[in-house]
Amino acid sequence: MDSGSVLQRGVRVPLSGHFRGTRAGPTVRVGSVKPSASNADPAVRRSDDAHKVYPRQFDRDDFWSQIKRTVNGKPVSEEDIEMIVTQYADHLDLSSRDHLLDLGCGNAALAARTFDRIASYTGVDFSSYLLEIANEYFKPDASVTYIENDAASFVKDCPEPGAYDKLLCYGCMSYLSREELLGLIETLHDRFSNLERAFFGNIPNTSKAPEFFARRDVKDYDLDDPKSPIGVWWDPDELSDAASAFGFTAKVVHMPEQFYGATYRFDLLLKRSGDGGA
Ligand SMILES: C[S@@+](CC[C@H](N)C(=O)[O-])C[C@H]1O[C@@H](n2cnc3c(N)ncnc32)[C@H](O)[C@@H]1O
């Protein structure tokens, strides 16, 4: 396959048929996503047990363990959770008229903390169990809806893309292949015409991977595997450049230093160009 690739700080990243560019040079789009055997059908492309079966071992109200928001096996602190909420709510500039779309919502314990700031909420996840928890604990009224679907499929096929003003995708995008995530961002831009802002949070940063794995004494690692525990790692500038090439104004943002994941991860804020810049 003539996929094209870039070397990002020692890591070769394939950009198969969809997007080719380097951080140094101009970004160039070269046509639409060319599905490969591994990503052609999101429904069959991978074993998703890590998300669909794993959460079942925990108590129904052990929300952070279910979605692996843990450090040394213990749920992260309330301060860490509140830092995440502040980060996405501020950058999304949530308001009482917003319909928030949450891709990879999990059990929705995170997004539920901002239900009172928005008009309506739609959470999408492919884990029926996590959505069962979401419906049991985090469905205050009819303004909150959950849909069981693959995130990339939903964005491609949802019948009312114009219904959403803001988008949250927290801790989920690393479980999409590079092509899928780029395709998803492009489709968001092209189909979701009323989407003002999108916040992609907790993205693993390729430049921090050597340090991350060295600290764990792991020598063999793959930064390109959506099925691995952490998923696909990204270079912040390259992801931001790609989103800009699709027409968004993109800005890489970081969590406060004291946040447990601040060292190895970054966030990406997208605004529709013309919305005052990112
Ligand atoms: C780490 S959890 C984050 C959940 C929630 N966004 C949060 O931050 O609390 C990742 C979520 O992404 C979901 N997920 C992973 N890949 C997905 C896909 N291709 N389509 C839909 N959901 C997916 C998993 O089921 C899981 O609920």
PDBQT file of the ligand as one rigid body, heavy atoms in Angstrom, charges set to zero:
ROOT
HETATM    1  C1  LIG A 301     -11.883   6.059  28.817  1.00  0.00    +0.000 C 
HETATM    2  S1  LIG A 301     -13.562   5.883  28.420  1.00  0.00    +0.000 S 
HETATM    3  C2  LIG A 301     -14.102   7.576  28.504  1.00  0.00    +0.000 C 
HETATM    4  C3  LIG A 301     -15.584   7.715  28.823  1.00  0.00    +0.000 C 
HETATM    5  C4  LIG A 301     -16.044   9.161  28.998  1.00  0.00    +0.000 C 
HETATM    6  N1  LIG A 301     -15.860   9.918  27.765  1.00  0.00    +0.000 N 
HETATM    7  C5  LIG A 301     -15.290   9.826  30.107  1.00  0.00    +0.000 C 
HETATM    8  O1  LIG A 301     -14.328  10.539  29.824  1.00  0.00    +0.000 OA
HETATM    9  O2  LIG A 301     -15.633   9.623  31.255  1.00  0.00    +0.000 OA
HETATM   10  C6  LIG A 301     -13.540   5.543  26.678  1.00  0.00    +0.000 C 
HETATM   11  C7  LIG A 301     -14.909   5.276  26.141  1.00  0.00    +0.000 C 
HETATM   12  O3  LIG A 301     -14.838   5.239  24.735  1.00  0.00    +0.000 OA
HETATM   13  C8  LIG A 301     -15.709   4.214  24.302  1.00  0.00    +0.000 C 
HETATM   14  N2  LIG A 301     -15.282   3.841  22.951  1.00  0.00    +0.000 N 
HETATM   15  C9  LIG A 301     -14.065   3.391  22.547  1.00  0.00    +0.000 A 
HETATM   16  N3  LIG A 301     -14.040   3.214  21.226  1.00  0.00    +0.000 NA
HETATM   17  C10 LIG A 301     -15.269   3.572  20.773  1.00  0.00    +0.000 A 
HETATM   18  C11 LIG A 301     -15.849   3.611  19.489  1.00  0.00    +0.000 A 
HETATM   19  N4  LIG A 301     -15.165   3.241  18.393  1.00  0.00    +0.000 N 
HETATM   20  N5  LIG A 301     -17.130   4.031  19.377  1.00  0.00    +0.000 NA
HETATM   21  C12 LIG A 301     -17.844   4.392  20.476  1.00  0.00    +0.000 A 
HETATM   22  N6  LIG A 301     -17.341   4.368  21.730  1.00  0.00    +0.000 NA
HETATM   23  C13 LIG A 301     -16.056   3.959  21.866  1.00  0.00    +0.000 A 
HETATM   24  C14 LIG A 301     -15.568   3.111  25.322  1.00  0.00    +0.000 C 
HETATM   25  O4  LIG A 301     -16.662   2.218  25.322  1.00  0.00    +0.000 OA
HETATM   26  C15 LIG A 301     -15.484   3.934  26.599  1.00  0.00    +0.000 C 
HETATM   27  O5  LIG A 301     -16.754   4.167  27.132  1.00  0.00    +0.000 OA
ENDROOT
TORSDOF 0
